[in-house]
Amino acid sequence: MSYLDAGRFFSENSTQKLGQDMNNSKNNPIPVWRQKAACRGVDPGIFYPVSDEDAEDAKLICAQCDVSELCLQWALDHREHEGVWGGTTERERRRIIRRRRRSA
């Protein structure tokens, strides 16, 4: 699955949780925050590196993004297992989830 295709997994409940509006496309609802993302129009392959060490290019784009926190929250809420989301790799997101569980 590519980063750009991920919008089809975005449910209305998650959208409300993030406080975002969606466009009216029934087949591929895209949250408004994604339309403001720095990665929009960038080759999605950059966000699916072979290893965490190869994720630097994606992370540089995320570092300049105004909506990276919303992107990261979406990935955490949906347990996104692949790619760089909100400037984090899968391994880094697993660590965030573990920390949240410990502190809960």
DOLUMMI-863659 format. One line per field, with one value per atom (N, C-alpha, C): atom name; x, y, z. Coordinates in Angstrom, 3 decimals, always signed. Example, Ala and Ser with C-alpha at 12.3 -4.5 7.8 and 13.67 -1.06 7.14 Angstrom:
REM DOLUMMI-863659
atom: c(N | CA | C | N | CA | C)
X: c(+13.190 | +12.300 | +13.200 | +12.850 | +13.670 | +12.900)
Y: c(-5.690 | -4.500 | -3.300 | -2.250 | -1.060 | +0.030)
Z: c(+7.800 | +7.800 | +7.800 | +7.080 | +7.140 | +7.870)
END
This chain:
REM DOLUMMI-863659
atom: c(N | CA | C | N | CA | C | N | CA | C | N | CA | C | N | CA | C | N | CA | C | N | CA | C | N | CA | C | N | CA | C | N | CA | C | N | CA | C | N | CA | C | N | CA | C | N | CA | C | N | CA | C | N | CA | C | N | CA | C | N | CA | C | N | CA | C | N | CA | C | N | CA | C | N | CA | C | N | CA | C | N | CA | C | N | CA | C | N | CA | C | N | CA | C | N | CA | C | N | CA | C | N | CA | C | N | CA | C | N | CA | C | N | CA | C | N | CA | C | N | CA | C | N | CA | C | N | CA | C | N | CA | C | N | CA | C | N | CA | C | N | CA | C | N | CA | C | N | CA | C | N | CA | C | N | CA | C | N | CA | C | N | CA | C | N | CA | C | N | CA | C | N | CA | C | N | CA | C | N | CA | C | N | CA | C | N | CA | C | N | CA | C | N | CA | C | N | CA | C | N | CA | C | N | CA | C | N | CA | C | N | CA | C | N | CA | C | N | CA | C | N | CA | C | N | CA | C | N | CA | C | N | CA | C | N | CA | C | N | CA | C | N | CA | C | N | CA | C | N | CA | C | N | CA | C | N | CA | C | N | CA | C | N | CA | C | N | CA | C | N | CA | C | N | CA | C | N | CA | C | N | CA | C | N | CA | C | N | CA | C | N | CA | C | N | CA | C | N | CA | C | N | CA | C | N | CA | C | N | CA | C | N | CA | C | N | CA | C | N | CA | C | N | CA | C | N | CA | C | N | CA | C | N | CA | C | N | CA | C | N | CA | C | N | CA | C | N | CA | C | N | CA | C | N | CA | C | N | CA | C | N | CA | C)
X: c(+0.845 | +0.000 | +0.892 | +0.556 | +1.348 | +0.800 | +1.597 | +1.207 | -0.033 | -0.106 | -1.227 | -2.510 | -2.409 | -3.590 | -4.138 | -3.393 | -3.778 | -5.065 | -5.426 | -6.638 | -7.889 | -7.888 | -9.091 | -9.366 | -8.391 | -8.579 | -9.029 | -9.174 | -9.492 | -10.985 | -11.374 | -12.794 | -13.317 | -14.609 | -15.224 | -14.978 | -14.990 | -14.741 | -13.352 | -12.368 | -11.004 | -10.905 | -11.625 | -11.609 | -12.158 | -13.255 | -13.828 | -12.891 | -12.212 | -11.280 | -10.146 | -9.695 | -8.613 | -9.127 | -10.455 | -11.025 | -10.796 | -10.804 | -10.552 | -11.775 | -11.953 | -12.999 | -12.444 | -13.366 | -12.944 | -13.637 | -13.052 | -13.741 | -14.882 | -15.653 | -16.868 | -16.683 | -15.496 | -15.275 | -15.610 | -16.594 | -16.988 | -15.953 | -15.301 | -14.357 | -13.008 | -12.601 | -11.292 | -11.335 | -11.988 | -12.044 | -10.651 | -10.269 | -8.938 | -9.106 | -8.493 | -8.606 | -7.957 | -8.525 | -8.036 | -6.562 | -6.138 | -4.733 | -3.788 | -4.184 | -3.315 | -3.135 | -4.124 | -4.002 | -2.982 | -2.650 | -1.672 | -0.296 | -0.154 | +1.086 | +2.233 | +3.414 | +4.613 | +4.941 | +4.462 | +4.763 | +3.836 | +2.835 | +1.884 | +2.609 | +2.459 | +3.095 | +4.496 | +5.018 | +6.352 | +6.219 | +7.229 | +7.223 | +6.984 | +5.893 | +5.580 | +6.657 | +7.448 | +8.503 | +9.495 | +9.659 | +10.567 | +10.117 | +8.804 | +8.247 | +8.159 | +8.663 | +8.689 | +10.099 | +11.028 | +12.428 | +12.605 | +13.677 | +13.997 | +14.349 | +15.023 | +15.424 | +15.213 | +15.245 | +15.116 | +16.236 | +17.407 | +18.550 | +18.318 | +17.475 | +17.188 | +16.023 | +15.524 | +14.337 | +14.653 | +15.903 | +16.285 | +15.648 | +15.560 | +14.955 | +13.502 | +12.766 | +11.371 | +11.273 | +12.130 | +12.093 | +12.409 | +13.270 | +13.569 | +12.336 | +11.568 | +10.330 | +9.339 | +9.207 | +8.286 | +8.672 | +9.953 | +10.427 | +9.979 | +9.709 | +9.270 | +7.752 | +7.056 | +5.616 | +4.816 | +3.801 | +2.938 | +1.937 | +1.705 | +0.691 | +1.292 | +2.565 | +3.218 | +2.644 | +2.210 | +1.625 | +0.311 | -0.515 | -1.764 | -1.478 | -0.468 | -0.068 | +0.393 | +1.217 | +1.694 | +0.529 | -0.375 | -1.518 | -2.376 | -2.559 | -3.322 | -2.642 | -1.333 | -0.585 | -0.671 | -0.619 | -0.733 | -2.140 | -3.143 | -4.534 | -4.861 | -4.243 | -4.545 | -3.486 | -2.557 | -1.495 | -0.833 | -0.482 | +0.181 | +1.519 | +1.702 | +2.885 | +3.997 | +3.729 | +4.752 | +4.960 | +6.151 | +6.447 | +6.743 | +7.078 | +7.360 | +6.101 | +5.611 | +4.410 | +4.719 | +4.462 | +4.707 | +6.150 | +7.053 | +8.479 | +8.976 | +8.163 | +8.566 | +8.512 | +9.386 | +9.379 | +8.473 | +8.243 | +7.425 | +7.997 | +9.294 | +9.944 | +9.730 | +9.861 | +9.678 | +8.232 | +7.289 | +5.878 | +5.569 | +6.163 | +5.958 | +6.462 | +7.591 | +8.119 | +7.161 | +6.598 | +5.644 | +4.443 | +3.931 | +2.776 | +3.111 | +4.294 | +4.701 | +4.800 | +5.391 | +5.507 | +4.143 | +3.229 | +1.880 | +1.182 | +1.366 | +0.740 | +1.290 | +2.597 | +3.223 | +2.739 | +2.534 | +2.144 | +0.648 | -0.112 | -1.586 | -2.006)
Y: c(-1.171 | +0.000 | +1.236 | +2.199 | +3.418 | +4.429 | +5.380 | +6.454 | +7.156 | +7.376 | +8.103 | +7.287 | +5.961 | +5.108 | +4.946 | +5.314 | +5.060 | +5.769 | +6.828 | +7.573 | +6.726 | +5.663 | +4.835 | +4.099 | +4.012 | +3.350 | +4.321 | +5.560 | +6.597 | +6.581 | +6.176 | +6.080 | +7.410 | +7.558 | +8.789 | +8.970 | +7.896 | +8.013 | +8.555 | +8.066 | +8.553 | +10.012 | +10.383 | +11.764 | +12.673 | +12.265 | +13.077 | +13.153 | +12.059 | +12.036 | +13.035 | +13.141 | +14.068 | +15.479 | +15.632 | +16.952 | +17.468 | +16.603 | +17.010 | +16.782 | +17.624 | +17.431 | +16.575 | +16.004 | +15.193 | +15.723 | +15.445 | +15.815 | +14.838 | +15.033 | +14.251 | +13.018 | +12.634 | +11.457 | +10.200 | +9.427 | +8.210 | +7.112 | +7.018 | +5.930 | +6.144 | +7.351 | +7.620 | +8.899 | +8.841 | +10.050 | +10.423 | +11.644 | +12.100 | +13.181 | +12.967 | +13.986 | +15.288 | +16.379 | +17.699 | +17.870 | +17.360 | +17.539 | +16.948 | +15.874 | +15.255 | +16.161 | +17.004 | +17.923 | +19.017 | +19.195 | +20.212 | +19.620 | +18.323 | +17.627 | +17.986 | +18.084 | +18.397 | +17.283 | +16.086 | +14.945 | +14.871 | +15.690 | +15.651 | +15.898 | +14.978 | +15.095 | +14.507 | +14.066 | +13.456 | +11.968 | +11.395 | +9.962 | +9.175 | +8.400 | +7.654 | +6.647 | +6.193 | +5.237 | +5.741 | +7.039 | +7.636 | +7.277 | +7.131 | +6.894 | +5.423 | +4.568 | +3.128 | +2.597 | +3.044 | +2.624 | +1.149 | +0.579 | -0.819 | -1.015 | -0.052 | -0.148 | +1.201 | +1.194 | +2.439 | +3.420 | +2.879 | +3.736 | +4.487 | +3.949 | +4.583 | +5.558 | +5.829 | +6.669 | +8.158 | +8.523 | +9.922 | +10.905 | +10.560 | +11.479 | +11.762 | +10.722 | +10.899 | +11.734 | +11.460 | +12.201 | +13.681 | +14.003 | +15.409 | +16.128 | +15.441 | +16.029 | +16.218 | +15.207 | +15.280 | +16.404 | +16.627 | +17.662 | +19.058 | +19.234 | +20.527 | +20.634 | +19.594 | +19.499 | +20.113 | +20.877 | +21.520 | +20.566 | +19.409 | +18.478 | +17.142 | +17.112 | +15.841 | +15.231 | +16.057 | +15.511 | +14.787 | +15.346 | +14.681 | +13.398 | +13.432 | +12.252 | +11.144 | +11.495 | +10.515 | +9.946 | +10.802 | +10.328 | +9.373 | +9.668 | +8.781 | +7.415 | +7.414 | +6.156 | +5.367 | +6.033 | +5.350 | +4.796 | +5.590 | +5.150 | +3.947 | +3.895 | +2.832 | +1.737 | +1.798 | +0.790 | +0.556 | +1.658 | +1.579 | +0.867 | -0.228 | -1.068 | -0.786 | -0.057 | +0.169 | +1.655 | +1.993 | +3.341 | +4.332 | +5.529 | +6.657 | +7.506 | +7.741 | +8.538 | +9.536 | +10.792 | +11.799 | +11.829 | +11.486 | +11.519 | +10.328 | +9.265 | +8.091 | +6.822 | +5.913 | +4.608 | +3.669 | +2.484 | +1.498 | +1.198 | +1.017 | +0.714 | +1.849 | +3.079 | +4.222 | +4.336 | +4.029 | +4.066 | +2.980 | +1.813 | +0.754 | +1.206 | +1.912 | +2.426 | +3.435 | +4.301 | +5.295 | +4.589 | +3.587 | +2.835 | +2.166 | +1.542 | +0.889 | +1.895 | +3.053 | +4.085 | +4.555 | +4.720 | +5.163 | +4.123 | +2.850 | +1.785 | +1.772 | +1.949 | +1.948 | +3.102 | +4.243 | +5.419 | +5.494 | +4.604 | +4.620 | +3.969)
Z: c(+0.000 | +0.000 | +0.000 | -0.784 | -0.809 | +0.188 | +0.516 | +1.427 | +0.912 | -0.396 | -0.960 | -0.958 | -0.968 | -0.936 | +0.476 | +1.464 | +2.848 | +3.231 | +2.535 | +2.855 | +2.816 | +2.027 | +1.934 | +3.235 | +4.129 | +5.404 | +6.488 | +6.158 | +7.125 | +7.405 | +8.575 | +8.922 | +9.435 | +9.389 | +9.884 | +11.369 | +12.146 | +13.586 | +13.860 | +13.130 | +13.326 | +12.925 | +11.875 | +11.424 | +12.509 | +13.121 | +14.177 | +15.369 | +15.663 | +16.775 | +16.546 | +15.287 | +14.973 | +14.718 | +14.664 | +14.451 | +13.052 | +12.076 | +10.710 | +9.842 | +8.840 | +7.855 | +6.735 | +5.962 | +4.825 | +3.584 | +2.416 | +1.189 | +0.968 | -0.062 | -0.252 | -1.119 | -1.463 | -2.283 | -1.498 | -1.991 | -1.279 | -1.414 | -2.552 | -2.796 | -2.127 | -1.934 | -1.363 | -0.539 | +0.627 | +1.447 | +1.943 | +1.708 | +2.113 | +3.175 | +4.330 | +5.375 | +4.934 | +5.371 | +4.976 | +5.315 | +6.467 | +6.849 | +5.804 | +5.140 | +4.128 | +2.922 | +2.670 | +1.546 | +1.832 | +3.101 | +3.502 | +3.785 | +3.585 | +3.939 | +2.994 | +3.546 | +2.754 | +1.766 | +2.038 | +1.164 | -0.039 | -0.077 | -1.173 | -2.492 | -3.411 | -4.715 | -4.776 | -3.643 | -3.582 | -3.883 | -4.508 | -4.810 | -3.532 | -3.458 | -2.237 | -1.854 | -2.807 | -2.514 | -1.484 | -1.397 | -0.411 | +1.000 | +1.196 | +2.524 | +2.878 | +2.013 | +2.261 | +2.052 | +2.912 | +2.769 | +3.137 | +2.632 | +2.908 | +4.377 | +4.962 | +6.367 | +7.057 | +8.374 | +9.128 | +8.779 | +8.482 | +8.146 | +6.829 | +5.959 | +4.675 | +4.750 | +5.943 | +6.117 | +6.227 | +6.166 | +6.403 | +5.425 | +4.141 | +3.167 | +3.525 | +3.891 | +4.280 | +5.548 | +6.505 | +7.763 | +7.563 | +6.614 | +6.321 | +5.789 | +4.954 | +4.438 | +5.585 | +6.415 | +7.562 | +8.522 | +8.685 | +9.610 | +9.176 | +7.900 | +7.378 | +7.274 | +7.667 | +7.449 | +8.592 | +8.230 | +9.228 | +9.862 | +9.236 | +9.743 | +10.171 | +10.462 | +10.808 | +12.094 | +13.034 | +14.267 | +13.981 | +13.108 | +12.724 | +11.963 | +11.126 | +10.365 | +11.309 | +12.264 | +13.233 | +14.041 | +14.468 | +15.246 | +14.425 | +13.148 | +12.271 | +12.204 | +12.025 | +11.922 | +13.219 | +14.351 | +15.643 | +15.838 | +15.515 | +15.676 | +14.801 | +13.619 | +12.657 | +12.636 | +13.578 | +13.676 | +12.322 | +11.686 | +10.380 | +10.563 | +9.868 | +10.051 | +9.064 | +8.034 | +7.020 | +6.789 | +6.420 | +5.974 | +7.085 | +6.630 | +7.525 | +7.581 | +8.777 | +9.010 | +10.114 | +9.871 | +10.898 | +11.357 | +10.465 | +10.790 | +11.580 | +11.669 | +12.439 | +11.593 | +11.896 | +11.246 | +12.037 | +11.504 | +12.212 | +13.590 | +13.672 | +14.952 | +15.954 | +15.501 | +16.396 | +16.860 | +15.980 | +16.388 | +17.406 | +17.257 | +18.257 | +19.622 | +19.646 | +20.915 | +21.540 | +20.718 | +21.225 | +21.846 | +21.163 | +21.673 | +22.991 | +23.068 | +24.327 | +25.464 | +25.191 | +26.229 | +26.697 | +25.769 | +26.132 | +27.000 | +26.679 | +27.463 | +28.878 | +29.016 | +30.341 | +31.201 | +30.580 | +31.348 | +31.604 | +30.974 | +31.153 | +32.447)
END
